[in-house]
Amino acid sequence: MAKHGENIRKRKDGRWEGRYIKSRTAEGKALWGYVYGGTYAEVKQVLIQKKAECGFYRLSGKEMFFEELAWQWLASVSLGLKESTLAHYHYTLQRYLLPVFGRWQVKSFSEQSLEQGMLQVITPADHRHRPLGTSSARECLTMLRRICKYAAHLRLIRPIEICVCLPQNRSSKVQPLSKEEQSNVKSFVYKAPTARKVGLLLAMQLGLRIGEVCGLQWGDFDLKAGTLTIQRTVSRISTRDGHTKVVIQSPKTKSSRREIPLPHDLVPLLQKLRGNAVSEVWFLSGHAKKPVEPRCYRKSIQIYLRQAAVRKVHPHLLRHTFATTCLQAGCDIKTLSELLGHVNPNITLQRYVHSNLGRMRKELDRIFCAGKRLCQGSIRCGCRG
């Protein structure tokens, strides 16, 4: 028997059924939604929530699969994205999110179901891909949250907050190149200089990304003023047909488009290497037809490091070495952030700058030993007392 005014009744099969108006047609006709449960109290609790959602958020009642919603969201943000970013979003959706959420009905979304689905994305039970690391898992979670926010904007669901513990980053900190290793690289380059070898110094002494080095043309160098302008980058991106292609585009962020002073000893070396090359000639390749792509230059860097008797490291460690060396030499964070092309100094501190035992000891000696004339103990003190 129905509970009057609540739209709850007990069915012949023993279950309780509640109904609510989830939306209305253009003519004002009610479109009903139904909930079911084993007890009256259970159905009443869910029904109250559904009525509140439809009343407060005025849900549209439109039915849509996650896959359709995801592509619609991507289309809505695509105009403001660089081609490489759009390709990365497309890959993340296709590779990680759609295999789990693709055929889910958007109207069935809940915090619990989405969080359980996100755990399947991070560690798939069918082993379709390896468990995601911290960075990839964070990207997937951020994209899922943005899609859900877009669904709430369209009144398909109420606002949902997804909370998932991401996997811990277990990678050990890679130490920047030592003074000796930096000296070895510099000696190797100056012994038989070429543009490709000088690219090592541009990364290690100016903090350039590998894509920025590949994107340099001779016109970016002002050898009279002793400056270098970063205004493009080269990268290889995935295409929707499963292939890849090389793209030349603006730097990573607005802050990445920057002018950097060249070290004095690099200027005569660059003047000799340039010769009569016109501005449109690519710095690494030596011709105007096309640049060297990062994938190829990465292999060259590994060969050069081996020839310079330096340990095998990822090319980005050269940029990390630049940041750490500048800080240890007393460079202020704001200046270093501008040299690296970061949006704000906090990124510089969090990503690249790490202290070391020598710097920590120097700072403690400066703070606690200043003004002392006698220092006791067997450990050598760095104070002037």
C-alpha positions in Angstrom: 0.0 0.0 0.0 1.3 3.4 -0.9 2.5 5.9 1.7 0.4 8.9 0.8 2.4 12.1 -0.2 5.7 10.2 -0.4 5.2 8.2 -3.6 6.5 5.1 -1.9 4.8 1.7 -2.2 5.4 -1.9 -1.6 5.5 -4.0 -4.7 4.1 -7.5 -5.1 7.6 -8.9 -5.3 8.3 -7.7 -1.7 10.5 -4.8 -2.6 9.7 -1.1 -1.9 9.5 1.3 -4.8 9.8 5.1 -4.6 9.2 7.5 -7.5 10.1 11.2 -8.0 10.0 13.8 -10.7 13.4 13.9 -12.2 12.6 16.5 -14.9 9.8 17.8 -17.1 9.3 18.0 -20.8 9.0 21.3 -22.7 5.2 20.9 -22.4 5.5 20.5 -18.6 4.8 16.8 -18.5 6.6 15.1 -15.6 9.3 12.5 -16.2 9.5 10.1 -13.4 12.5 8.4 -11.8 12.3 5.3 -9.7 14.4 3.9 -6.8 14.1 0.4 -5.2 15.1 -1.1 -1.9 14.4 -3.9 0.5 13.0 -1.7 3.3 10.8 1.3 3.4 13.4 3.3 5.4 16.1 2.5 2.8 13.9 3.7 -0.1 12.8 6.8 1.8 16.4 7.9 2.4 17.4 7.5 -1.2 14.2 9.2 -2.4 14.8 12.2 -0.2 18.3 12.6 -1.7 17.0 12.2 -5.3 14.2 14.7 -4.7 16.7 17.2 -3.2 19.0 16.7 -6.2 16.3 17.3 -8.8 14.8 20.2 -6.9 18.0 22.0 -5.9 20.2 21.3 -9.0 17.3 21.0 -11.4 18.8 18.1 -13.3 18.0 17.9 -17.0 17.1 14.2 -17.0 19.1 13.7 -20.2 20.7 10.3 -20.5 24.2 10.1 -21.7 27.1 7.6 -21.6 30.4 8.7 -20.1 32.2 8.3 -23.5 29.8 10.7 -25.2 30.2 13.2 -22.3 34.0 12.9 -22.3 34.3 13.7 -26.0 31.9 16.5 -25.7 33.9 18.0 -22.8 37.2 17.6 -24.8 35.6 19.4 -27.7 34.5 22.2 -25.4 38.0 22.9 -24.1 40.0 22.1 -27.3 40.1 25.7 -28.7 42.2 26.8 -25.7 44.7 23.9 -25.8 47.9 23.5 -27.6 48.0 20.7 -30.2 50.4 18.6 -28.0 48.2 19.1 -24.9 45.1 18.1 -26.9 46.8 15.0 -28.2 47.9 14.1 -24.6 44.3 14.5 -23.3 43.0 12.3 -26.2 45.5 9.6 -25.4 44.7 9.7 -21.6 41.0 9.3 -22.3 41.4 6.5 -24.9 44.1 4.6 -23.0 42.9 4.8 -19.4 39.5 6.3 -18.6 37.3 5.1 -21.4 38.0 1.3 -20.9 36.6 1.7 -17.4 34.0 4.4 -17.6 33.1 4.5 -21.3 29.7 2.7 -21.1 28.7 4.0 -17.7 25.4 6.0 -17.6 26.2 9.5 -16.4 23.0 9.7 -14.3 24.3 6.7 -12.3 27.4 8.5 -11.1 28.1 8.6 -7.4 31.1 9.3 -5.3 31.5 5.6 -4.3 31.2 4.2 -7.9 33.5 6.8 -9.4 36.1 6.2 -6.7 36.0 2.5 -7.2 36.3 3.0 -11.0 39.3 5.2 -10.5 41.0 2.5 -8.5 40.5 0.2 -11.5 42.1 2.8 -13.7 45.1 3.0 -11.5 45.5 -0.7 -11.0 43.5 -2.6 -13.7 42.4 -6.1 -12.8 42.7 -7.3 -16.4 46.3 -6.0 -16.6 45.6 -4.1 -19.8 48.3 -1.7 -18.7 50.8 -1.5 -15.9 49.7 0.1 -12.6 50.0 3.9 -12.9 52.6 5.9 -11.1 51.9 9.1 -9.2 52.0 11.5 -12.1 49.8 9.5 -14.5 47.3 8.6 -11.8 47.0 12.3 -10.9 46.4 13.3 -14.5 43.6 10.7 -14.8 42.0 11.8 -11.6 42.2 15.5 -12.6 40.6 14.7 -15.9 37.8 12.7 -14.4 37.1 15.5 -11.9 36.9 18.0 -14.8 34.6 15.8 -16.8 32.3 15.4 -13.8 32.4 19.2 -13.2 31.3 19.6 -16.8 28.5 17.1 -16.3 27.3 19.1 -13.3 27.5 22.3 -15.4 25.2 20.6 -17.9 22.8 19.6 -15.1 23.3 15.9 -15.8 24.4 15.2 -12.3 24.8 17.0 -9.0 28.3 18.2 -8.1 30.5 15.3 -7.1 33.7 15.3 -5.1 36.1 12.3 -5.9 38.7 11.5 -3.3 41.2 8.8 -4.1 44.6 8.1 -2.5 47.1 8.2 -5.3 50.1 5.8 -5.4 53.2 7.0 -3.6 56.1 8.2 -5.7 58.8 5.7 -5.0 61.4 7.0 -7.4 64.7 7.9 -5.7 66.1 11.4 -6.1 68.6 11.6 -8.9 71.6 13.7 -8.0 72.5 16.5 -10.4 75.8 16.4 -12.2 78.7 17.1 -9.9 81.2 19.9 -10.5 83.6 17.3 -11.9 81.0 15.9 -14.3 80.0 19.4 -15.4 83.7 20.2 -16.1 84.0 17.0 -18.1 81.0 17.9 -20.2 82.4 21.4 -20.9 85.8 20.1 -21.8 84.3 17.5 -24.1 82.3 20.2 -25.9 85.1 22.7 -26.3 87.5 20.0 -27.5 85.7 19.5 -30.8 82.6 21.8 -30.8 79.5 21.2 -32.9 76.0 22.6 -32.6 74.7 19.3 -31.2 77.4 19.2 -28.6 76.9 22.9 -27.6 73.2 22.0 -27.0 74.5 20.1 -23.9 75.8 23.4 -22.6 72.6 25.3 -23.4 70.7 22.8 -21.2 73.3 22.6 -18.5 74.3 26.3 -18.3 71.0 28.0 -19.3 68.4 25.4 -18.1 66.8 24.9 -21.5 64.4 21.9 -22.0 65.3 19.5 -24.7 62.3 20.5 -26.9 63.5 24.2 -26.6 67.0 23.3 -27.7 65.6 21.4 -30.7 63.4 24.4 -31.5 66.3 26.9 -31.7 67.1 28.7 -35.0 70.1 30.9 -35.5 67.8 33.9 -35.6 67.1 33.4 -31.9 70.7 34.2 -31.0 71.7 37.9 -30.7 75.4 37.4 -30.5 76.1 41.1 -30.4 73.9 41.6 -27.3 74.8 38.2 -26.0 71.3 37.0 -25.5 69.1 34.0 -26.6 65.3 34.2 -27.1 63.2 31.1 -26.5 60.1 31.3 -28.7 59.3 27.8 -29.9 59.6 24.1 -29.0 59.6 20.8 -30.9 57.9 17.7 -29.8 56.5 14.4 -31.1 52.8 13.8 -30.4 50.3 10.9 -30.9 47.7 11.3 -33.6 44.2 9.8 -33.5 45.0 7.2 -36.2 47.6 5.6 -33.9 50.6 7.2 -35.4 52.8 10.1 -34.3 54.0 13.3 -35.8 56.5 16.1 -35.0 55.0 19.5 -34.2 56.6 22.9 -33.8 54.7 25.1 -31.4 55.0 27.9 -28.9 56.8 27.2 -25.6 55.2 25.3 -22.7 53.7 28.4 -21.0 53.7 32.1 -21.5 56.5 32.3 -19.0 58.6 29.9 -21.0 58.8 32.5 -23.8 61.8 34.3 -22.4 65.1 36.1 -23.2 68.2 34.7 -21.5 71.7 36.2 -21.3 74.4 33.9 -22.8 77.6 33.1 -20.8 80.5 35.2 -22.1 82.6 32.2 -23.1 79.8 30.7 -25.3 79.5 33.8 -27.5 82.7 33.4 -29.5 82.1 29.7 -29.8 78.6 30.3 -31.3 79.9 33.0 -33.6 82.4 30.5 -35.1 79.7 27.8 -35.4 77.2 30.1 -37.1 79.4 31.2 -40.0 77.1 32.5 -42.7 74.0 30.6 -41.6 70.8 32.7 -42.1 68.3 33.2 -39.3 65.9 30.5 -40.5 68.5 27.7 -40.2 67.7 25.3 -37.4 70.5 25.4 -34.8 70.9 21.6 -34.3 70.2 20.3 -37.8 72.2 23.0 -39.7 69.6 23.6 -42.4 66.3 25.3 -42.9 64.3 22.2 -43.9 63.4 20.7 -40.6 64.6 20.6 -37.0 66.1 17.7 -35.1 63.4 16.1 -33.0 63.9 15.4 -29.3 63.7 11.6 -29.7 66.8 11.7 -32.0 68.7 14.3 -30.0 68.1 12.4 -26.8 70.1 9.5 -28.3 72.9 11.9 -29.2 73.0 13.3 -25.7 73.5 9.8 -24.3 76.4 9.2 -26.7 78.0 12.5 -25.8 77.8 11.9 -22.1 79.4 8.5 -22.5 82.2 10.0 -24.5 82.7 12.7 -21.8 83.0 10.0 -19.1 79.8 11.1 -17.4 77.2 8.8 -16.0 74.1 8.0 -18.0 71.3 10.4 -17.0 68.0 11.6 -18.5 68.6 14.8 -20.5 66.2 16.7 -18.2 68.8 16.3 -15.5 70.9 18.8 -17.2 68.2 21.4 -16.6 68.0 20.1 -13.0 71.7 20.6 -12.7 71.5 24.2 -13.8 68.8 25.0 -11.3 70.7 23.4 -8.4 74.0 24.9 -9.4 72.5 28.4 -9.5 70.9 28.1 -6.1 74.0 26.8 -4.5 75.9 29.8 -6.0 73.5 32.2 -4.3 71.1 33.0 -7.1 67.8 34.3 -5.8 64.7 32.1 -6.5 62.8 34.8 -8.5 65.7 35.3 -11.0 66.2 31.5 -11.2 62.4 31.0 -11.9 62.5 33.5 -14.7 65.6 31.9 -16.2 63.8 28.5 -16.2 60.6 29.9 -17.6 58.4 28.9 -14.6 55.1 30.5 -13.9 56.0 31.2 -10.3 59.0 30.5 -8.0 57.2 27.8 -6.1 57.5 25.5 -9.1 61.3 26.1 -9.1 61.6 25.2 -5.4 59.4 22.1 -5.6 60.7 20.5 -8.8 64.3 21.2 -9.2 66.0 22.8 -6.1 67.3 20.4 -3.5 69.7 21.2 -0.7 72.8 19.1 0.1 74.8 18.3 3.1 77.5 20.9 2.3 74.9 23.7 1.9 73.1 22.6 5.1 76.3 22.6 7.1 77.3 26.0 5.7 73.9 27.5 6.7 74.0 26.0 10.3 77.5 27.4 10.7 76.4 30.8 9.5 73.5 30.8 11.9 74.9 29.3 15.1 78.6 29.8 14.9 78.7 33.5 13.8 80.7 35.6 16.2 82.2 32.7 18.1 85.9 32.8 18.6 86.3 29.2 19.7 84.7 26.2 18.2 85.1 23.0 20.1 84.8 19.4 18.8 86.5 17.3 16.2 84.2 18.3 13.3 85.6 21.1 11.2 83.6 24.3 11.6 83.0 26.7 8.8 82.7 29.8 11.0 85.2 32.7 11.2 85.5 32.6 15.0 
